[in-house]
Amino acid sequence: MKHSEKHFSATETIRDVVIGMSDGLTVPFALAAGLSGAVEGTKIIVTAGLAEVAAGAIAMGLGGYLAARTDAQHFYAERKREEIETEEIPEEEAEEVASVFRSYGLKDDIVYKVVDAIREDRTRWVDFMMKFELGLETPNPGRAVSSAITIAISYIVGGLIPLSPYFIFSVPHDAFLVSVVATLVALFAFGFIKGKFTVAKPLKSAWQTLIVGGIAATAAYTIARLVS
């Protein structure tokens, strides 16, 4: 039977979802909670919350876009530098390739045969240097846009969870209590799902996300209450 390995490879997407959801769950929650004791009805809270979710999604999405663009620019700048170095100082670059193989315990007679084979193709040579010397992978051309969209959508989804009780209840205090429960449940579920993709113990991930997110939400709530 042919062996088939399955590895999870969408770590960048998961990272974007984590960034968007984490902020989306805590910031709107803190805003709504802070206003709950300062206003009589929930209409103002809903309006302010939706405005924050919209602004936060745009800001977070833009941040993700710029971060991905910066990563891509850094990659291509480093690749250009490696191309120049393999042309101007090929022996030094070849020795760097050799040092990579020596680190795996290969003997010099084998190392130099492999180095000579790699040097025959300059593109392959530069690819090797980028991956094994610098640890950089070729960026996805659509990464910046997809990152921005993923973070923004995750922020919106996360932000609507703590705000949803304020759509249903007219008394801020009642909505706040339900919002607390909804936010904690969402943090736990989000941590569990994240753990299913990234670690072997999703339950541990769920509790960690709940605790860390709960602390962040509590801190944000306390600050919002003090300001209000």
C-alpha positions in Angstrom: 0.0 0.0 0.0 1.3 3.4 -0.9 2.1 5.6 2.1 0.3 8.9 2.0 1.2 11.7 4.5 -1.4 14.3 5.4 -0.2 17.5 6.9 -2.1 20.7 7.7 -0.7 23.5 5.5 -3.0 26.4 6.0 -1.2 27.9 9.0 -1.2 31.4 7.5 -5.0 31.3 7.2 -5.4 30.0 10.7 -3.1 32.8 12.0 -5.3 35.4 10.2 -8.5 33.9 11.7 -6.9 33.9 15.1 -5.9 37.6 14.8 -9.3 38.7 13.5 -11.5 36.6 15.9 -9.4 37.3 19.0 -9.7 41.1 18.6 -13.3 40.8 17.3 -14.4 39.0 20.4 -12.7 41.3 22.9 -12.8 44.9 21.7 -16.5 45.1 20.8 -17.3 43.3 24.0 -15.4 45.8 26.1 -17.0 48.7 24.3 -20.5 47.3 24.7 -19.8 46.4 28.3 -18.4 49.8 29.1 -21.5 51.5 27.7 -23.9 49.2 29.5 -23.7 51.0 32.7 -23.6 54.5 31.1 -26.8 54.4 29.0 -30.4 53.4 29.5 -31.2 51.7 26.3 -29.3 49.3 23.9 -29.8 51.3 20.7 -26.8 53.5 21.3 -24.7 50.4 22.3 -25.7 48.7 19.1 -24.9 51.7 17.0 -21.6 52.3 18.6 -20.8 48.6 18.5 -21.5 48.2 14.8 -19.5 51.3 14.0 -16.5 49.9 16.0 -16.9 46.5 14.2 -16.8 48.2 10.8 -13.9 50.4 11.7 -12.0 47.6 13.4 -12.5 45.2 10.5 -11.2 47.8 8.0 -8.2 48.6 10.2 -7.3 45.0 11.0 -7.8 44.0 7.3 -5.5 46.8 6.2 -2.9 45.8 8.8 -3.0 42.2 7.5 -2.7 43.5 3.9 0.3 45.7 4.7 2.0 42.9 6.7 1.7 40.4 3.9 2.9 43.0 1.4 5.9 43.7 3.6 6.7 40.0 3.8 6.6 39.7 0.0 8.8 42.7 -0.5 11.3 41.4 1.9 11.4 38.0 0.1 12.0 39.5 -3.3 14.7 41.9 -1.9 16.5 39.0 -0.4 16.2 36.9 -3.5 17.7 39.8 -5.6 20.6 40.0 -3.2 21.2 36.2 -3.4 21.1 36.4 -7.2 23.7 39.1 -7.2 25.9 37.2 -4.7 25.8 33.9 -6.7 27.0 35.9 -9.7 29.6 38.1 -8.0 30.9 35.8 -5.2 30.0 32.3 -6.3 32.6 30.5 -4.2 31.5 32.1 -1.0 27.9 31.2 -1.8 28.9 27.7 -2.7 30.6 27.4 0.7 27.4 28.5 2.4 25.5 25.7 0.5 28.2 23.2 1.7 27.8 24.4 5.3 24.1 23.6 5.1 24.8 20.0 4.1 27.6 19.6 6.7 25.1 20.6 9.4 23.2 17.3 8.5 26.4 15.3 9.0 27.3 14.7 5.4 31.0 14.1 4.5 32.9 16.6 2.3 33.3 14.2 -0.6 29.5 13.9 -0.9 28.8 17.5 0.0 30.9 19.0 -2.8 29.3 16.6 -5.4 25.8 17.9 -4.3 27.0 21.5 -4.3 28.4 21.2 -7.8 25.1 19.7 -9.0 23.1 22.6 -7.4 25.5 25.2 -8.9 24.7 24.0 -12.4 21.3 25.7 -12.3 21.4 29.3 -11.0 17.7 29.4 -10.4 17.8 26.2 -8.4 20.8 27.5 -6.6 19.1 30.7 -5.5 16.0 28.7 -4.6 18.1 26.6 -2.3 19.7 29.6 -0.6 16.3 31.2 0.0 14.8 28.2 1.6 17.7 26.6 3.5 19.9 29.5 4.3 17.3 32.2 4.9 14.3 30.1 5.7 12.1 32.0 3.3 9.3 30.5 1.2 8.1 32.0 -2.1 5.0 34.2 -1.1 1.6 33.5 -2.5 0.8 36.3 -5.0 -2.7 36.7 -3.6 -1.6 36.4 0.0 -2.0 40.1 0.9 -5.6 40.3 -0.4 -6.7 37.0 1.1 -5.1 37.9 4.5 -6.9 41.2 4.6 -10.3 39.6 3.7 -9.8 36.7 6.2 -8.9 39.0 9.1 -11.7 41.5 8.3 -14.3 38.8 8.1 -13.1 37.0 11.2 -13.2 40.3 13.1 -16.8 41.0 12.0 -17.9 37.4 13.0 -16.1 37.7 16.3 -17.5 41.2 16.9 -21.1 40.3 16.3 -21.0 37.6 18.9 -20.8 39.9 22.0 -23.0 42.4 20.3 -25.8 40.1 19.4 -27.5 40.1 22.8 -27.9 43.9 22.5 -30.0 43.3 19.4 -32.4 41.1 21.4 -32.6 42.6 24.9 -33.7 46.2 25.5 -32.2 46.4 29.0 -28.4 46.9 28.9 -27.7 45.0 32.1 -29.6 41.9 30.8 -27.8 42.1 27.4 -24.5 42.4 29.2 -24.9 39.2 31.2 -25.8 37.3 28.1 -23.0 38.9 26.2 -20.5 37.7 28.8 -21.7 34.1 28.5 -21.8 34.3 24.7 -18.3 35.6 24.6 -16.9 33.0 26.9 -18.6 30.2 25.0 -17.3 31.6 21.7 -13.7 31.8 23.1 -13.9 28.2 24.3 -15.3 26.9 21.0 -12.9 29.0 18.9 -10.0 27.7 20.9 -11.2 24.1 20.5 -11.6 24.4 16.7 -8.2 26.2 16.4 -6.6 23.4 18.4 -8.1 20.7 16.1 -6.1 22.2 13.3 -2.9 23.2 15.0 -2.2 21.0 18.1 -2.8 17.5 19.3 -4.8 18.6 22.3 -7.7 20.8 21.2 -9.3 20.8 24.7 -6.2 22.3 26.1 -6.2 24.9 23.4 -9.8 25.7 24.2 -9.1 26.3 27.9 -6.0 28.4 27.0 -7.9 30.5 24.6 -10.8 30.9 27.1 -8.4 32.0 29.9 -6.3 34.3 27.8 -9.3 35.8 26.0 -11.2 36.1 29.2 -8.3 38.0 30.8 -8.0 40.3 27.8 -11.8 40.9 27.7 -11.8 41.6 31.5 -8.9 44.1 31.2 -10.6 45.9 28.3 -13.9 45.9 30.1 -12.3 47.4 33.2 -10.7 50.1 31.2 -13.9 50.9 29.4 -15.8 51.1 32.6 -13.3 53.4 34.2 -13.4 55.7 31.2 -17.2 55.7 31.0 
